[in-house]
Amino acid sequence: MSTGQGSTGVRGPTRARIAARTLRTDRWWQAPLATFVVFSAFVVYATVRAFTGADYYAKPYLSPFYSPCLGDCVEGASDFGQPFGWFPLSAALIILVFPLGFRMTCYYYRKSYYRAFWLSPPACGVAEPHAAYSGESRFPLVLQNAHRYFWYAAVVVGLVLTFDVVLAFRPMPGEYAVGDGETSGVHMGLGTLLMIVNIVLIWLYTLSCHSCRHAVGGRLRHFSRHPVRYRLWTWVSRLNAHHGRFAWYSLFSVALVDLYVLLLATGTIQDLRFF
Ligand code: FES
């Protein structure tokens, strides 16, 4: 490990000379290890599902990985048309950049994956293996500053997913038939319930974002002159304290809804109907 002058790492000239990697005696490695395992599993699952390009729609449920379905999607899945119908690969890849960019640049996830994957550092009070440190001041990490723009995109994605939940109440063809085969009534199945839980968690994650907090309450000199923004800022601040929890819960719920749609679409299970 470099100890030369000018090093900005933990062995740099301005840092305390401590030979031990850490003086911590607790199980500090548990959190980064859990993050590594769970995050890796999600990335593998999501990558396979996004590239597969099949089994993402089981009427009336659309997988969140494929929403909005703007490519050459199966019948009934494209509620916003197919402007990218010419796209030769999976339709999920057309919109993936927005949710992926939002999560990858998230302040909470950054902390988690810097620790778990780059060991930079692996935990508080544990020396990192790298000899130099430039933070997020250079390419490519300087691009993390795009997070606020991904937040705006995430709000749009959240609205689309909310619309999907409304559509999940649509009756199936032939159900509740009235008149000339027209369908009417409300569908409520386990898929609908999972999608409701998912969208609640997605909104909690999106609205508890640090960029959201800044968007509603940042750059103000006097809160007293902006009572509405102050009120919003206090609400977002309360949510923000739980942002890490919402990050994980919404990650699980997105994968769970997709898995449920996959099992339905492949005929592995039947939708559990409530009414
Ligand atoms: Fe996590 Fe913005 S800080 S989504």
py3Dmol code that shows the C-alpha trace and the ligand (Angstrom):
import py3Dmol

protein = """\
ATOM      1  CA  MET A   1       0.000   0.000   0.000  1.00  0.00           C
ATOM      2  CA  SER A   2       1.306   3.425  -0.942  1.00  0.00           C
ATOM      3  CA  THR A   3       2.402   5.683   1.869  1.00  0.00           C
ATOM      4  CA  GLY A   4       3.989   8.284  -0.344  1.00  0.00           C
ATOM      5  CA  GLN A   5       3.626  12.028  -0.009  1.00  0.00           C
ATOM      6  CA  GLY A   6       0.529  13.334  -1.639  1.00  0.00           C
ATOM      7  CA  SER A   7      -1.437  10.161  -0.977  1.00  0.00           C
ATOM      8  CA  THR A   8      -4.975  10.972   0.026  1.00  0.00           C
ATOM      9  CA  GLY A   9      -5.806   7.478   1.279  1.00  0.00           C
ATOM     10  CA  VAL A  10      -5.992   6.261   4.831  1.00  0.00           C
ATOM     11  CA  ARG A  11      -2.147   6.007   4.936  1.00  0.00           C
ATOM     12  CA  GLY A  12      -1.764   9.599   3.799  1.00  0.00           C
ATOM     13  CA  PRO A  13       0.544  11.990   5.662  1.00  0.00           C
ATOM     14  CA  THR A  14      -2.270  13.759   7.442  1.00  0.00           C
ATOM     15  CA  ARG A  15      -3.851  10.598   8.827  1.00  0.00           C
ATOM     16  CA  ALA A  16      -3.178   9.005  12.220  1.00  0.00           C
ATOM     17  CA  ARG A  17      -0.590   6.202  12.123  1.00  0.00           C
ATOM     18  CA  ILE A  18      -2.611   3.147  13.116  1.00  0.00           C
ATOM     19  CA  ALA A  19      -1.287  -0.182  11.873  1.00  0.00           C
ATOM     20  CA  ALA A  20      -4.424  -2.203  12.624  1.00  0.00           C
ATOM     21  CA  ARG A  21      -7.065  -2.240   9.927  1.00  0.00           C
ATOM     22  CA  THR A  22      -9.674  -1.501  12.545  1.00  0.00           C
ATOM     23  CA  LEU A  23     -10.031  -1.265  16.300  1.00  0.00           C
ATOM     24  CA  ARG A  24     -13.669  -2.235  16.141  1.00  0.00           C
ATOM     25  CA  THR A  25     -14.579  -5.466  17.938  1.00  0.00           C
ATOM     26  CA  ASP A  26     -18.215  -5.765  16.846  1.00  0.00           C
ATOM     27  CA  ARG A  27     -19.419  -7.613  13.752  1.00  0.00           C
ATOM     28  CA  TRP A  28     -19.058  -4.570  11.481  1.00  0.00           C
ATOM     29  CA  TRP A  29     -18.785  -6.790   8.409  1.00  0.00           C
ATOM     30  CA  GLN A  30     -22.361  -8.074   8.654  1.00  0.00           C
ATOM     31  CA  ALA A  31     -24.054  -5.056   7.054  1.00  0.00           C
ATOM     32  CA  PRO A  32     -21.749  -4.793   4.003  1.00  0.00           C
ATOM     33  CA  LEU A  33     -21.853  -8.580   3.540  1.00  0.00           C
ATOM     34  CA  ALA A  34     -25.661  -8.624   3.635  1.00  0.00           C
ATOM     35  CA  THR A  35     -25.762  -5.719   1.184  1.00  0.00           C
ATOM     36  CA  PHE A  36     -23.375  -7.534  -1.151  1.00  0.00           C
ATOM     37  CA  VAL A  37     -25.419 -10.743  -1.153  1.00  0.00           C
ATOM     38  CA  VAL A  38     -28.888  -9.172  -1.447  1.00  0.00           C
ATOM     39  CA  PHE A  39     -27.888  -6.517  -3.965  1.00  0.00           C
ATOM     40  CA  SER A  40     -26.027  -9.058  -6.127  1.00  0.00           C
ATOM     41  CA  ALA A  41     -29.043 -11.384  -6.093  1.00  0.00           C
ATOM     42  CA  PHE A  42     -31.332  -8.551  -7.154  1.00  0.00           C
ATOM     43  CA  VAL A  43     -29.005  -7.419  -9.946  1.00  0.00           C
ATOM     44  CA  VAL A  44     -28.769 -10.967 -11.345  1.00  0.00           C
ATOM     45  CA  TYR A  45     -32.540 -11.497 -11.148  1.00  0.00           C
ATOM     46  CA  ALA A  46     -33.404  -8.064 -12.628  1.00  0.00           C
ATOM     47  CA  THR A  47     -30.841  -8.420 -15.435  1.00  0.00           C
ATOM     48  CA  VAL A  48     -32.188 -11.816 -16.476  1.00  0.00           C
ATOM     49  CA  ARG A  49     -35.783 -10.583 -16.359  1.00  0.00           C
ATOM     50  CA  ALA A  50     -35.039  -7.343 -18.211  1.00  0.00           C
ATOM     51  CA  PHE A  51     -33.218  -9.118 -21.040  1.00  0.00           C
ATOM     52  CA  THR A  52     -35.683 -12.000 -21.346  1.00  0.00           C
ATOM     53  CA  GLY A  53     -38.388  -9.853 -22.955  1.00  0.00           C
ATOM     54  CA  ALA A  54     -41.152 -12.363 -22.140  1.00  0.00           C
ATOM     55  CA  ASP A  55     -43.668 -13.251 -19.432  1.00  0.00           C
ATOM     56  CA  TYR A  56     -44.016  -9.681 -18.194  1.00  0.00           C
ATOM     57  CA  TYR A  57     -47.766  -9.316 -18.667  1.00  0.00           C
ATOM     58  CA  ALA A  58     -50.543 -11.419 -17.171  1.00  0.00           C
ATOM     59  CA  LYS A  59     -53.760  -9.514 -17.686  1.00  0.00           C
ATOM     60  CA  PRO A  60     -54.455  -7.234 -15.894  1.00  0.00           C
ATOM     61  CA  TYR A  61     -50.982  -7.139 -14.310  1.00  0.00           C
ATOM     62  CA  LEU A  62     -47.925  -5.577 -15.926  1.00  0.00           C
ATOM     63  CA  SER A  63     -44.473  -6.143 -14.430  1.00  0.00           C
ATOM     64  CA  PRO A  64     -42.931  -2.900 -13.111  1.00  0.00           C
ATOM     65  CA  PHE A  65     -39.706  -3.792 -14.971  1.00  0.00           C
ATOM     66  CA  TYR A  66     -41.603  -3.285 -18.250  1.00  0.00           C
ATOM     67  CA  SER A  67     -43.729  -0.266 -17.431  1.00  0.00           C
ATOM     68  CA  PRO A  68     -44.416   1.753 -19.503  1.00  0.00           C
ATOM     69  CA  CYS A  69     -44.161  -0.895 -22.224  1.00  0.00           C
ATOM     70  CA  LEU A  70     -43.102   1.226 -25.190  1.00  0.00           C
ATOM     71  CA  GLY A  71     -41.493  -1.405 -27.421  1.00  0.00           C
ATOM     72  CA  ASP A  72     -42.913  -4.304 -29.370  1.00  0.00           C
ATOM     73  CA  CYS A  73     -44.912  -5.526 -26.369  1.00  0.00           C
ATOM     74  CA  VAL A  74     -47.569  -8.218 -26.085  1.00  0.00           C
ATOM     75  CA  GLU A  75     -51.186  -7.253 -26.642  1.00  0.00           C
ATOM     76  CA  GLY A  76     -52.712  -5.296 -23.776  1.00  0.00           C
ATOM     77  CA  ALA A  77     -49.392  -4.338 -22.162  1.00  0.00           C
ATOM     78  CA  SER A  78     -48.881  -0.983 -23.916  1.00  0.00           C
ATOM     79  CA  ASP A  79     -51.182   1.615 -22.440  1.00  0.00           C
ATOM     80  CA  PHE A  80     -49.069   4.451 -23.828  1.00  0.00           C
ATOM     81  CA  GLY A  81     -48.654   3.115 -27.345  1.00  0.00           C
ATOM     82  CA  GLN A  82     -45.527   1.550 -28.864  1.00  0.00           C
ATOM     83  CA  PRO A  83     -43.374   4.469 -30.106  1.00  0.00           C
ATOM     84  CA  PHE A  84     -40.314   2.178 -29.929  1.00  0.00           C
ATOM     85  CA  GLY A  85     -41.982  -0.772 -31.633  1.00  0.00           C
ATOM     86  CA  TRP A  86     -38.969  -1.011 -33.932  1.00  0.00           C
ATOM     87  CA  PHE A  87     -36.617  -1.647 -30.978  1.00  0.00           C
ATOM     88  CA  PRO A  88     -35.229  -5.149 -31.552  1.00  0.00           C
ATOM     89  CA  LEU A  89     -34.388  -6.020 -27.927  1.00  0.00           C
ATOM     90  CA  SER A  90     -36.452  -6.404 -24.782  1.00  0.00           C
ATOM     91  CA  ALA A  91     -38.846  -3.493 -24.135  1.00  0.00           C
ATOM     92  CA  ALA A  92     -37.575  -3.268 -20.547  1.00  0.00           C
ATOM     93  CA  LEU A  93     -34.236  -1.957 -21.826  1.00  0.00           C
ATOM     94  CA  ILE A  94     -35.938   1.147 -23.277  1.00  0.00           C
ATOM     95  CA  ILE A  95     -36.990   2.498 -19.888  1.00  0.00           C
ATOM     96  CA  LEU A  96     -34.519   0.730 -17.586  1.00  0.00           C
ATOM     97  CA  VAL A  97     -32.132   3.701 -17.466  1.00  0.00           C
ATOM     98  CA  PHE A  98     -34.583   5.754 -15.391  1.00  0.00           C
ATOM     99  CA  PRO A  99     -35.282   3.467 -12.408  1.00  0.00           C
ATOM    100  CA  LEU A 100     -31.759   2.067 -12.607  1.00  0.00           C
ATOM    101  CA  GLY A 101     -30.156   5.524 -12.756  1.00  0.00           C
ATOM    102  CA  PHE A 102     -32.344   6.686  -9.888  1.00  0.00           C
ATOM    103  CA  ARG A 103     -31.316   3.802  -7.635  1.00  0.00           C
ATOM    104  CA  MET A 104     -27.658   3.720  -8.643  1.00  0.00           C
ATOM    105  CA  THR A 105     -27.209   7.439  -7.892  1.00  0.00           C
ATOM    106  CA  CYS A 106     -29.296   7.334  -4.692  1.00  0.00           C
ATOM    107  CA  TYR A 107     -27.381   8.699  -1.699  1.00  0.00           C
ATOM    108  CA  TYR A 108     -28.356   5.729   0.426  1.00  0.00           C
ATOM    109  CA  TYR A 109     -27.472   3.071  -2.153  1.00  0.00           C
ATOM    110  CA  ARG A 110     -24.200   4.851  -2.870  1.00  0.00           C
ATOM    111  CA  LYS A 111     -23.227   4.504   0.771  1.00  0.00           C
ATOM    112  CA  SER A 112     -24.270   0.862   0.711  1.00  0.00           C
ATOM    113  CA  TYR A 113     -22.540  -0.262  -2.445  1.00  0.00           C
ATOM    114  CA  TYR A 114     -19.401   1.819  -1.881  1.00  0.00           C
ATOM    115  CA  ARG A 115     -19.055  -0.107   1.369  1.00  0.00           C
ATOM    116  CA  ALA A 116     -20.135  -3.547   0.177  1.00  0.00           C
ATOM    117  CA  PHE A 117     -18.533  -3.674  -3.283  1.00  0.00           C
ATOM    118  CA  TRP A 118     -15.641  -1.206  -3.229  1.00  0.00           C
ATOM    119  CA  LEU A 119     -14.808  -1.411   0.473  1.00  0.00           C
ATOM    120  CA  SER A 120     -14.393   2.323   0.364  1.00  0.00           C
ATOM    121  CA  PRO A 121     -14.466   2.071   3.338  1.00  0.00           C
ATOM    122  CA  PRO A 122     -16.235  -1.179   4.296  1.00  0.00           C
ATOM    123  CA  ALA A 123     -17.599   0.383   7.506  1.00  0.00           C
ATOM    124  CA  CYS A 124     -17.109   3.312   9.863  1.00  0.00           C
ATOM    125  CA  GLY A 125     -13.704   3.084  11.557  1.00  0.00           C
ATOM    126  CA  VAL A 126     -12.439   0.351   9.202  1.00  0.00           C
ATOM    127  CA  ALA A 127      -9.566   1.293   6.921  1.00  0.00           C
ATOM    128  CA  GLU A 128     -10.169   0.910   3.222  1.00  0.00           C
ATOM    129  CA  PRO A 129      -7.675  -0.960   1.030  1.00  0.00           C
ATOM    130  CA  HIS A 130      -7.300   1.886  -1.492  1.00  0.00           C
ATOM    131  CA  ALA A 131      -4.225   4.090  -1.431  1.00  0.00           C
ATOM    132  CA  ALA A 132      -5.878   7.209  -2.810  1.00  0.00           C
ATOM    133  CA  TYR A 133      -9.223   8.869  -2.399  1.00  0.00           C
ATOM    134  CA  SER A 134     -10.849  11.375  -4.703  1.00  0.00           C
ATOM    135  CA  GLY A 135     -14.423  11.078  -3.503  1.00  0.00           C
ATOM    136  CA  GLU A 136     -16.974  11.852  -6.194  1.00  0.00           C
ATOM    137  CA  SER A 137     -15.021  14.743  -7.633  1.00  0.00           C
ATOM    138  CA  ARG A 138     -13.848  13.018 -10.823  1.00  0.00           C
ATOM    139  CA  PHE A 139     -15.243  11.054 -13.727  1.00  0.00           C
ATOM    140  CA  PRO A 140     -17.089   8.717 -13.553  1.00  0.00           C
ATOM    141  CA  LEU A 141     -18.321   9.245  -9.984  1.00  0.00           C
ATOM    142  CA  VAL A 142     -18.911  12.941 -10.594  1.00  0.00           C
ATOM    143  CA  LEU A 143     -21.906  11.766 -12.661  1.00  0.00           C
ATOM    144  CA  GLN A 144     -23.579  10.818  -9.386  1.00  0.00           C
ATOM    145  CA  ASN A 145     -24.589  14.476  -9.265  1.00  0.00           C
ATOM    146  CA  ALA A 146     -27.224  13.665 -11.879  1.00  0.00           C
ATOM    147  CA  HIS A 147     -29.315  12.170  -9.101  1.00  0.00           C
ATOM    148  CA  ARG A 148     -31.674  15.146  -8.874  1.00  0.00           C
ATOM    149  CA  TYR A 149     -32.574  14.752 -12.575  1.00  0.00           C
ATOM    150  CA  PHE A 150     -33.195  11.057 -12.111  1.00  0.00           C
ATOM    151  CA  TRP A 151     -35.528  12.036  -9.297  1.00  0.00           C
ATOM    152  CA  TYR A 152     -37.710  14.019 -11.707  1.00  0.00           C
ATOM    153  CA  ALA A 153     -37.802  10.972 -14.021  1.00  0.00           C
ATOM    154  CA  ALA A 154     -38.632   8.750 -11.029  1.00  0.00           C
ATOM    155  CA  VAL A 155     -41.691  10.882 -10.267  1.00  0.00           C
ATOM    156  CA  VAL A 156     -42.939  10.269 -13.826  1.00  0.00           C
ATOM    157  CA  VAL A 157     -42.218   6.536 -13.486  1.00  0.00           C
ATOM    158  CA  GLY A 158     -44.080   6.555 -10.162  1.00  0.00           C
ATOM    159  CA  LEU A 159     -47.124   8.114 -11.837  1.00  0.00           C
ATOM    160  CA  VAL A 160     -47.034   5.467 -14.584  1.00  0.00           C
ATOM    161  CA  LEU A 161     -46.803   2.662 -12.009  1.00  0.00           C
ATOM    162  CA  THR A 162     -49.720   4.227 -10.135  1.00  0.00           C
ATOM    163  CA  PHE A 163     -51.723   4.119 -13.354  1.00  0.00           C
ATOM    164  CA  ASP A 164     -50.788   0.424 -13.691  1.00  0.00           C
ATOM    165  CA  VAL A 165     -52.289  -0.208 -10.260  1.00  0.00           C
ATOM    166  CA  VAL A 166     -55.549   1.410 -11.347  1.00  0.00           C
ATOM    167  CA  LEU A 167     -55.532  -0.801 -14.452  1.00  0.00           C
ATOM    168  CA  ALA A 168     -54.951  -3.852 -12.244  1.00  0.00           C
ATOM    169  CA  PHE A 169     -58.542  -3.458 -11.060  1.00  0.00           C
ATOM    170  CA  ARG A 170     -59.796  -4.049 -14.603  1.00  0.00           C
ATOM    171  CA  PRO A 171     -61.924  -7.171 -15.042  1.00  0.00           C
ATOM    172  CA  MET A 172     -60.534  -9.965 -17.182  1.00  0.00           C
ATOM    173  CA  PRO A 173     -62.072 -10.598 -20.621  1.00  0.00           C
ATOM    174  CA  GLY A 174     -65.388 -12.363 -20.254  1.00  0.00           C
ATOM    175  CA  GLU A 175     -65.707 -11.518 -16.576  1.00  0.00           C
ATOM    176  CA  TYR A 176     -68.748  -9.637 -15.408  1.00  0.00           C
ATOM    177  CA  ALA A 177     -70.022  -9.515 -18.992  1.00  0.00           C
ATOM    178  CA  VAL A 178     -72.792  -7.067 -19.666  1.00  0.00           C
ATOM    179  CA  GLY A 179     -74.489  -6.336 -22.963  1.00  0.00           C
ATOM    180  CA  ASP A 180     -72.555  -7.387 -26.069  1.00  0.00           C
ATOM    181  CA  GLY A 181     -69.656  -9.086 -24.363  1.00  0.00           C
ATOM    182  CA  GLU A 182     -68.625  -5.775 -22.793  1.00  0.00           C
ATOM    183  CA  THR A 183     -66.935  -6.179 -19.447  1.00  0.00           C
ATOM    184  CA  SER A 184     -67.709  -4.213 -16.353  1.00  0.00           C
ATOM    185  CA  GLY A 185     -66.975  -4.529 -12.629  1.00  0.00           C
ATOM    186  CA  VAL A 186     -63.844  -4.627 -10.518  1.00  0.00           C
ATOM    187  CA  HIS A 187     -61.072  -7.215 -10.409  1.00  0.00           C
ATOM    188  CA  MET A 188     -59.254  -7.744  -7.125  1.00  0.00           C
ATOM    189  CA  GLY A 189     -56.633 -10.440  -6.821  1.00  0.00           C
ATOM    190  CA  LEU A 190     -53.414 -11.073  -4.957  1.00  0.00           C
ATOM    191  CA  GLY A 191     -51.627  -9.376  -7.859  1.00  0.00           C
ATOM    192  CA  THR A 192     -53.671  -6.205  -7.314  1.00  0.00           C
ATOM    193  CA  LEU A 193     -52.781  -6.271  -3.630  1.00  0.00           C
ATOM    194  CA  LEU A 194     -49.067  -6.783  -4.330  1.00  0.00           C
ATOM    195  CA  MET A 195     -49.117  -3.897  -6.803  1.00  0.00           C
ATOM    196  CA  ILE A 196     -50.788  -1.614  -4.248  1.00  0.00           C
ATOM    197  CA  VAL A 197     -48.148  -2.452  -1.636  1.00  0.00           C
ATOM    198  CA  ASN A 198     -45.445  -1.944  -4.238  1.00  0.00           C
ATOM    199  CA  ILE A 199     -46.651   1.484  -5.342  1.00  0.00           C
ATOM    200  CA  VAL A 200     -46.974   2.671  -1.736  1.00  0.00           C
ATOM    201  CA  LEU A 201     -43.367   1.626  -1.093  1.00  0.00           C
ATOM    202  CA  ILE A 202     -42.211   3.163  -4.401  1.00  0.00           C
ATOM    203  CA  TRP A 203     -43.769   6.505  -3.446  1.00  0.00           C
ATOM    204  CA  LEU A 204     -42.358   6.348   0.082  1.00  0.00           C
ATOM    205  CA  TYR A 205     -38.922   5.724  -1.431  1.00  0.00           C
ATOM    206  CA  THR A 206     -39.319   8.469  -4.072  1.00  0.00           C
ATOM    207  CA  LEU A 207     -40.723  11.115  -1.731  1.00  0.00           C
ATOM    208  CA  SER A 208     -38.204  10.416   1.039  1.00  0.00           C
ATOM    209  CA  CYS A 209     -35.324  11.095  -1.399  1.00  0.00           C
ATOM    210  CA  HIS A 210     -32.760  13.721  -0.385  1.00  0.00           C
ATOM    211  CA  SER A 211     -33.233  15.457  -3.740  1.00  0.00           C
ATOM    212  CA  CYS A 212     -36.969  15.638  -3.120  1.00  0.00           C
ATOM    213  CA  ARG A 213     -36.271  17.240   0.248  1.00  0.00           C
ATOM    214  CA  HIS A 214     -34.075  19.805  -1.455  1.00  0.00           C
ATOM    215  CA  ALA A 215     -36.599  20.356  -4.276  1.00  0.00           C
ATOM    216  CA  VAL A 216     -39.405  21.213  -1.865  1.00  0.00           C
ATOM    217  CA  GLY A 217     -37.480  23.059   0.840  1.00  0.00           C
ATOM    218  CA  GLY A 218     -34.030  23.930  -0.462  1.00  0.00           C
ATOM    219  CA  ARG A 219     -32.598  27.342  -1.399  1.00  0.00           C
ATOM    220  CA  LEU A 220     -34.949  29.247   0.894  1.00  0.00           C
ATOM    221  CA  ARG A 221     -33.707  32.027   3.143  1.00  0.00           C
ATOM    222  CA  HIS A 222     -36.870  32.283   5.208  1.00  0.00           C
ATOM    223  CA  PHE A 223     -39.184  29.363   5.823  1.00  0.00           C
ATOM    224  CA  SER A 224     -41.627  31.834   7.402  1.00  0.00           C
ATOM    225  CA  ARG A 225     -42.289  33.356   3.993  1.00  0.00           C
ATOM    226  CA  HIS A 226     -42.952  29.960   2.386  1.00  0.00           C
ATOM    227  CA  PRO A 227     -45.340  28.159   4.749  1.00  0.00           C
ATOM    228  CA  VAL A 228     -46.506  25.616   2.161  1.00  0.00           C
ATOM    229  CA  ARG A 229     -42.965  24.614   1.190  1.00  0.00           C
ATOM    230  CA  TYR A 230     -42.007  24.537   4.851  1.00  0.00           C
ATOM    231  CA  ARG A 231     -44.895  22.177   5.586  1.00  0.00           C
ATOM    232  CA  LEU A 232     -43.894  19.911   2.661  1.00  0.00           C
ATOM    233  CA  TRP A 233     -40.272  20.009   3.775  1.00  0.00           C
ATOM    234  CA  THR A 234     -41.185  18.861   7.293  1.00  0.00           C
ATOM    235  CA  TRP A 235     -43.188  15.942   5.861  1.00  0.00           C
ATOM    236  CA  VAL A 236     -40.410  14.924   3.493  1.00  0.00           C
ATOM    237  CA  SER A 237     -37.861  15.296   6.306  1.00  0.00           C
ATOM    238  CA  ARG A 238     -39.842  12.853   8.428  1.00  0.00           C
ATOM    239  CA  LEU A 239     -39.907  10.331   5.588  1.00  0.00           C
ATOM    240  CA  ASN A 240     -36.267  11.006   4.812  1.00  0.00           C
ATOM    241  CA  ALA A 241     -35.218   9.603   8.185  1.00  0.00           C
ATOM    242  CA  HIS A 242     -36.435   6.184   6.958  1.00  0.00           C
ATOM    243  CA  HIS A 243     -35.127   6.453   3.400  1.00  0.00           C
ATOM    244  CA  GLY A 244     -32.760   3.481   3.660  1.00  0.00           C
ATOM    245  CA  ARG A 245     -35.570   1.226   4.848  1.00  0.00           C
ATOM    246  CA  PHE A 246     -37.828   2.340   1.977  1.00  0.00           C
ATOM    247  CA  ALA A 247     -34.965   1.753  -0.467  1.00  0.00           C
ATOM    248  CA  TRP A 248     -34.767  -1.916   0.494  1.00  0.00           C
ATOM    249  CA  TYR A 249     -38.486  -2.546   0.941  1.00  0.00           C
ATOM    250  CA  SER A 250     -39.306  -1.070  -2.476  1.00  0.00           C
ATOM    251  CA  LEU A 251     -36.513  -3.102  -4.077  1.00  0.00           C
ATOM    252  CA  PHE A 252     -38.052  -6.284  -2.684  1.00  0.00           C
ATOM    253  CA  SER A 253     -41.604  -5.305  -3.645  1.00  0.00           C
ATOM    254  CA  VAL A 254     -40.637  -4.520  -7.254  1.00  0.00           C
ATOM    255  CA  ALA A 255     -38.980  -7.932  -7.582  1.00  0.00           C
ATOM    256  CA  LEU A 256     -41.923  -9.653  -5.884  1.00  0.00           C
ATOM    257  CA  VAL A 257     -44.519  -8.131  -8.241  1.00  0.00           C
ATOM    258  CA  ASP A 258     -42.387  -9.085 -11.235  1.00  0.00           C
ATOM    259  CA  LEU A 259     -41.994 -12.639  -9.915  1.00  0.00           C
ATOM    260  CA  TYR A 260     -45.748 -12.928  -9.371  1.00  0.00           C
ATOM    261  CA  VAL A 261     -46.427 -11.766 -12.938  1.00  0.00           C
ATOM    262  CA  LEU A 262     -43.812 -14.219 -14.219  1.00  0.00           C
ATOM    263  CA  LEU A 263     -45.459 -17.140 -12.395  1.00  0.00           C
ATOM    264  CA  LEU A 264     -48.893 -16.149 -13.712  1.00  0.00           C
ATOM    265  CA  ALA A 265     -47.709 -15.568 -17.271  1.00  0.00           C
ATOM    266  CA  THR A 266     -45.980 -18.941 -17.425  1.00  0.00           C
ATOM    267  CA  GLY A 267     -49.035 -20.707 -15.993  1.00  0.00           C
ATOM    268  CA  THR A 268     -47.100 -21.861 -12.923  1.00  0.00           C
ATOM    269  CA  ILE A 269     -49.786 -20.490 -10.584  1.00  0.00           C
ATOM    270  CA  GLN A 270     -53.274 -19.044 -10.802  1.00  0.00           C
ATOM    271  CA  ASP A 271     -54.111 -15.584  -9.506  1.00  0.00           C
ATOM    272  CA  LEU A 272     -55.616 -15.724  -6.039  1.00  0.00           C
ATOM    273  CA  ARG A 273     -58.940 -13.900  -6.460  1.00  0.00           C
ATOM    274  CA  PHE A 274     -60.603 -11.941  -3.674  1.00  0.00           C
ATOM    275  CA  PHE A 275     -63.525 -10.772  -5.847  1.00  0.00           C
TER     276      PHE A 275
END
"""
ligand_1 = """\
4
FES
Fe -32.101 7.863 -2.336
Fe -32.660 10.122 -3.700
S -31.315 9.852 -2.031
S -33.476 8.132 -3.959
"""
view = py3Dmol.view(width=600, height=400)
view.addModel(protein, "pdb")
view.setStyle({"model": 0}, {"cartoon": {"style": "trace"}})
view.addModel(ligand_1, "xyz")
view.setStyle({"model": 1}, {"stick": {}})
view.zoomTo()
view.show()
